[in-house]
């Protein structure tokens, strides 16, 4: 599921909730977005801007133009994101576009009114920690149902028009940004900016997914009943079992077996692996990252 679908489903969920619950949700989202704004502003003014480093996306474009033209970053943050906000209105919806506009205006206001001190001039620390605070800020805004960088919206829009993956579109956009940085600033600045982008993107992923990033696990074993009991009793997770048949070998020998599918957090992967080794070391296991989960036994069951 892509990010746009997640926003749409969250909006549909909020529209059907009680007024009191919705009010609490709005207050919580507002607090999270405000924390994200201050984190992103600190990363920009405390690390990146004084050292002429940029990031990817709309923020990177704003930083690059600010370095070349000396136009205040607060103004550029608004103007660069205006086309993306229009796309958000057309692609995702009015509610999301309004929240994104308010978040971006909030970031511009903080940048204009608050002077954060320069933390360090060490280039490696600037690129890593500047990216960390910026990525954390953007990630917090996403968790609050908004954005501080419109590139994600552009990627969603172009992916639908070009039938391409959102991640591929974002990479292509950032390639042009860093090439422009190498030409207008310097190759060294562009390389450090790429490191900033990597730090920001990884931090963003961690903030959005959290430490409980979910992993889907498919297990095929003749000892499926023992494995089922281990998952439900020791891990406290729900699971699904279904019949399947498959073949292997030169002649395609056909076997029938029970397939187990469960969803766990990445912190539980090690425990699951250890327990599987005890039951069936030859069990066939496939793990895949899950972008979104809802309902069912996603939250760990409290065992008696």
C-alpha positions in Angstrom: 0.0 0.0 0.0 1.4 3.4 -0.9 1.4 6.5 1.3 -1.5 8.1 -0.5 -3.7 5.1 0.1 -2.7 5.2 3.8 -3.8 8.9 4.1 -7.1 8.2 2.3 -7.9 5.3 4.6 -7.0 7.4 7.7 -9.3 10.2 6.5 -12.2 7.8 6.0 -11.6 6.3 9.4 -11.7 9.8 11.1 -14.9 10.8 9.3 -16.7 7.8 10.8 -15.4 8.4 14.4 -17.2 10.1 17.3 -16.7 13.9 17.7 -14.8 13.5 21.0 -12.4 10.9 19.6 -11.9 12.9 16.5 -11.0 16.0 18.6 -8.5 14.1 20.6 -7.0 12.7 17.4 -6.7 16.2 15.9 -4.9 17.5 19.0 -2.5 14.6 19.0 -1.8 15.0 15.3 -1.2 18.8 15.8 1.3 18.1 18.6 3.2 15.6 16.5 3.3 17.9 13.5 4.6 20.8 15.8 7.4 18.6 17.1 8.3 17.6 13.6 8.4 21.3 12.5 10.8 22.3 15.2 13.0 19.2 14.6 13.2 19.9 10.9 13.9 23.6 11.5 16.7 22.7 14.0 18.3 20.4 11.4 18.2 23.0 8.7 19.4 26.0 10.7 21.6 24.2 13.2 23.5 22.0 10.7 22.7 22.2 7.0 22.2 25.9 6.1 25.3 27.3 7.7 27.5 24.7 6.0 25.9 24.9 2.6 24.6 21.3 2.6 21.3 20.3 1.0 18.9 17.4 1.2 16.8 15.8 -1.4 13.2 16.7 -2.4 11.5 20.1 -2.1 13.7 20.9 0.9 16.8 20.3 -1.1 15.6 22.5 -3.9 14.8 25.2 -1.4 18.2 25.0 0.2 20.0 24.9 -3.2 18.1 28.0 -4.5 18.8 29.8 -1.2 22.5 29.2 -1.5 22.6 30.4 -5.1 20.3 33.4 -4.9 20.4 34.3 -1.1 16.6 34.4 -1.0 15.4 33.6 2.6 14.9 29.9 3.1 11.5 30.5 4.8 10.1 32.0 1.7 11.5 29.4 -0.6 10.1 26.6 1.6 6.6 28.0 0.8 7.0 28.8 -2.9 8.7 25.6 -3.8 6.0 23.5 -2.2 3.0 25.4 -3.7 2.8 23.2 -6.8 3.1 20.1 -4.7 0.3 21.3 -2.5 -1.9 21.8 -5.5 -1.1 18.2 -6.6 -1.9 17.0 -3.1 -5.3 18.6 -3.4 -6.0 16.9 -6.7 -4.4 13.6 -5.9 -5.1 12.9 -2.2 -7.7 15.3 -1.0 -8.6 18.7 0.5 -8.1 17.7 4.1 -4.6 16.4 3.5 -3.7 19.5 1.4 -4.9 21.9 4.1 -2.9 20.1 6.8 0.2 20.0 4.6 -0.2 23.8 3.9 -0.4 24.6 7.6 2.6 22.4 8.4 4.7 24.0 5.7 3.6 27.5 6.8 4.5 26.5 10.3 8.0 25.4 9.3 8.5 28.7 7.3 7.4 30.7 10.4 9.8 28.9 12.7 12.7 29.4 10.3 11.9 33.1 10.0 11.3 33.8 13.7 13.6 31.5 15.6 17.4 31.6 15.2 18.9 28.2 16.0 22.6 28.2 16.9 25.1 26.5 14.6 26.0 23.3 16.3 29.2 22.2 14.5 31.3 22.8 11.4 32.5 19.2 11.1 31.2 18.1 7.7 30.5 14.5 8.6 28.6 15.4 11.8 26.7 18.1 9.8 25.6 15.6 7.1 24.7 12.8 9.6 22.9 14.8 12.3 21.5 17.4 10.0 19.9 14.6 8.1 18.8 12.9 11.3 16.9 15.9 12.7 15.4 16.8 9.3 14.3 13.2 8.6 12.8 13.0 12.1 10.9 16.2 11.5 9.5 15.0 8.2 8.7 11.6 9.6 6.8 13.2 12.6 4.8 15.3 10.2 3.9 12.2 8.2 2.8 10.4 11.4 0.6 13.5 12.1 -1.1 13.1 8.6 0.8 15.9 6.9 4.1 16.5 5.0 6.9 19.1 5.3 8.3 18.1 1.9 6.1 17.9 -1.2 8.3 15.5 -3.2 6.3 12.5 -1.9 3.1 14.1 -3.4 4.9 14.7 -6.7 6.1 11.1 -6.7 2.6 9.8 -6.1 1.3 12.0 -8.9 3.9 11.0 -11.5 3.8 7.3 -10.5 0.1 7.3 -11.5 0.8 9.1 -14.8 3.8 7.1 -15.7 2.9 3.7 -14.2 6.2 3.7 -12.2 7.0 2.9 -8.6 7.0 5.8 -6.2 10.5 5.0 -4.9 11.9 5.1 -8.4 10.3 8.5 -9.1 11.8 9.9 -5.8 15.2 8.6 -6.7 15.0 10.1 -10.2 14.0 13.5 -8.8 16.9 13.5 -6.3 19.4 12.5 -8.9 18.7 15.8 -10.8 18.8 17.7 -7.5 22.3 16.4 -6.5 23.6 16.8 -10.1 22.5 20.5 -9.8 24.2 20.8 -6.4 27.5 19.4 -7.9 27.4 21.9 -10.7 26.2 25.0 -8.7 28.0 24.3 -5.4 30.8 21.7 -5.6 31.2 18.0 -6.0 32.2 17.7 -2.3 29.1 19.5 -1.2 26.9 17.3 -3.4 28.5 14.1 -1.9 28.0 15.3 1.6 24.5 16.2 0.7 23.9 12.7 -0.5 25.0 11.4 2.9 22.6 13.9 4.5 19.8 12.5 2.3 20.6 8.9 3.3 20.6 9.8 7.0 17.3 11.7 6.6 15.6 8.9 4.6 16.6 6.2 7.1 15.5 8.3 10.1 12.2 9.1 8.3 11.6 5.4 7.7 12.3 4.6 11.4 10.1 7.4 12.7 7.2 6.4 10.4 7.4 2.6 10.8 8.7 2.7 14.4 10.6 0.0 16.2 7.7 -2.3 15.7 8.0 -2.5 11.9 6.0 -5.5 10.9 7.3 -8.5 9.0 5.2 -11.1 7.2 6.4 -14.7 7.7 5.4 -17.7 5.6 6.5 -21.1 7.0 6.3 -24.5 5.3 7.1 -27.5 7.4 5.7 -31.0 8.1 5.6 -30.0 11.8 3.2 -27.2 11.2 1.0 -28.0 14.3 4.0 -27.7 16.6 5.0 -24.4 15.0 1.4 -23.2 15.3 1.4 -23.8 19.0 4.8 -22.1 19.4 3.7 -19.0 17.6 0.4 -18.6 19.4 1.7 -19.6 22.9 5.3 -18.4 23.0 5.1 -15.4 20.7 1.5 -14.5 21.4 0.7 -13.9 17.8 -2.2 -14.8 15.6 -1.7 -16.8 12.4 -3.4 -18.2 9.3 -3.1 -21.8 8.1 -4.1 -22.9 4.6 -3.6 -26.0 2.5 -1.2 -26.0 -0.4 0.6 -28.3 -2.7 3.9 -28.1 -4.4 6.6 -29.9 -6.3 10.4 -30.3 -6.2 13.1 -32.4 -7.9 13.7 -33.3 -11.5 10.4 -35.2 -11.8 8.4 -32.6 -9.9 7.3 -34.8 -7.0 4.1 -33.4 -5.6 3.5 -32.9 -1.9 0.6 -31.4 0.1 1.2 -29.5 3.3 -0.1 -26.8 5.7 1.3 -23.3 5.2 1.5 -21.0 8.1 1.4 -17.2 7.7 1.9 -14.8 10.6 2.9 -11.2 11.2 5.6 -10.3 13.8 7.7 -7.3 14.6 11.4 -7.2 13.6 12.3 -7.5 17.3 10.7 -11.0 17.4 12.4 -12.3 14.3 15.4 -13.6 16.3 13.1 -15.4 18.8 11.1 -17.0 16.0 14.2 -18.2 14.3 15.6 -19.8 17.5 12.3 -21.6 18.2 12.0 -22.8 14.6 15.5 -24.3 14.8 14.4 -26.3 17.8 11.2 -27.6 16.1 12.3 -28.0 12.5 15.7 -26.8 11.3 14.8 -27.6 7.7 11.6 -25.6 7.7 11.2 -23.3 4.6 10.7 -19.7 5.7 10.0 -16.6 3.7 10.0 -13.2 5.3 8.9 -9.9 3.8 8.5 -6.4 5.0 4.9 -5.1 5.4 4.1 -1.5 4.7 0.7 -1.3 6.5 -1.4 -3.5 8.9 -4.8 -3.0 10.4 -7.1 -5.0 12.6 -6.7 -8.7 13.6 -4.1 -9.7 16.2 -1.6 -7.0 15.2 -1.0 -6.0 18.8 0.5 -8.7 20.9 -1.9 -10.7 22.9 -1.5 -10.7 26.7 -1.0 -14.3 27.8 -2.4 -15.6 31.0 
